[in-house]
């Protein structure tokens, strides 16, 4: 499969010396074309900065970026094939929704005006209302509509759907999947609503404190860890020498998230009287990015992180 994005040794720092902020640090990865990729991580982890680098909106401090085989910075051949939709999208003061849809056709060669009009109806957006008069949910819907109807070969969604209610977010996911099946392109979803998008994702990048800590196919990740639950002493004995991503304890009970547990390991856990529970993609990301020191007691379950 062809490569849409190739990154090597990519870093972006702001400031100098001891006060420097390293927003992206030594990132290296490839994203294949015509797949839905998830860029996951906590707020402030570096997701938006990374996407700004990939779309030529920021200059790298070090490293190389190739988008469709070329450097994206000030490169019309690349940027004409890219759509970047973010939550804080800005529009001219007097623009109405219909103006946004009309002008989108100037920027996106594959723009589908009829599809955009269908989405306006489905998301219930008032096409003649001024953008500054729209609710947050309506503004989010406009961004989603542009991103979907652009049909750009490389489309980034930087959490533009946060303003949508649960019903509208599900509509976005459903439309994205259906349209992707008919019109394949490379999609990057940046989000912390991991459980909601986990079934959409084919490949996952997790960034934490500017560093890529997970780069794997989503199916691989879904089965890569398991929760081992039981008495604290039994859990501690079983996990000794194993890769533990997270520990939590309450009284005499303990839970450990263990990576790479094969069938023999699972059988050994059951023989030791321990229970096994699957770990969702969201739980895996949370526990990977917030793991306490080995042996520490952590009473949080991470579900609301």
Residue, then its C-alpha position, 0 to 999 in steps of 0.5 A: x500500500x502507498x504511503x501518504x505520510x512519512x515522518x523521521x526524527x521530527x521535533x518542534x520546540x518553542x523557546x530556547x534553553x531550559x525554558x524550551x517547550x518540546x511540543x513534538x519530540x523525535x517522532x518517526x512513523x508512516x501513515x498508509x494511504x486510504x486508511x482511517x488513522x487515529x491520532x490519540x492522546x491527552x489534551x496538550x500531548x502534541x496532537x494539534x502541533x503534529x498536524x500543523x507540521x504535517x499540513x505545512x502550518x508550522x516549521x519543524x525544528x528538526x527532522x523530515x516530513x513527506x506528504x505524498x512524497x514531498x515536503x508540505x511547506x509552501x507546496x501547493x501540489x501537496x496542500x491542494x490535496x489536504x483538508x484540515x478541519x479543527x474545532x476552532x475554525x475561523x470564518x470571515x465576519x460576514x460569512x453565512x453557512x452558504x458562503x462557506x459551502x460555496x467557497x469550499x469548492x474553490x479550495x477542494x478539487x473533489x468538492x461534492x456540492x450535492x453531498x454537502x447540501x445533503x449533510x446540511x439537511x441531515x445535521x440540521x444546519x441553517x444555511x442562510x444564518x451568519x456563522x457568528x450566530x451559530x451555536x457551538x454545535x452548528x459550527x462543529x457541524x459546518x466543519x464536519x460537513x466541509x471535511x466530509x464533502x471535500x473528499x480530499x485525498x488527505x483529511x485531518x479532523x482535529x476534534x471538530x465534532x466536540x461541539x456536537x451532541x451524541x446523536x450528531x457525533x454518531x451521525x458523523x461517524x456513520x456518514x464518514x464510514x459510509x462515504x469512506x467505503x465509496x470514496x477511499x481517502x486517507x483520514x486522520x482523526x484526532x480525538x480523546x473520545x477514544x471509545x466512540x471512534x475505536x471501531x472506525x480506526x484501522x491504525x493508531x498513533x498515540x502521542x504523549x508529552x510530544x513523543x509517539x509512544x504507540x504506533x500500531x494497527x488497531x486490531x493489534x492493540x485491541x487484543x494486546x493487553x488484559x486486566x488481571x483482577x484478584x487478591x493483591x498478593x496473588x496479582x503481585x505474584x503473577x505480574x512479577x517479571x511481566x510488563x505491567x501498564x497500570x496498577x490499581x488497588x483497593x483494600x485487599x483487591x488489586x487490578x493490573x493491566x498486563x501487556x502481551x499475555x499469551x494463552x499460556x499466561x492467561x491459563x496460568x492466571x486462571x489457575x492462580x484464581x485470578x479473573x481476566x477482563x478485556x481492556x478497551x482501546x480507550x482504557x489501553x491508551x489511558x493506562x499507557x499515558x498515565x501509568x504510575x510508578x511500578x508498585x504504586x497504588x492508583x485508585x483511579x480507573x481512568x474512565x473520565x480522563 
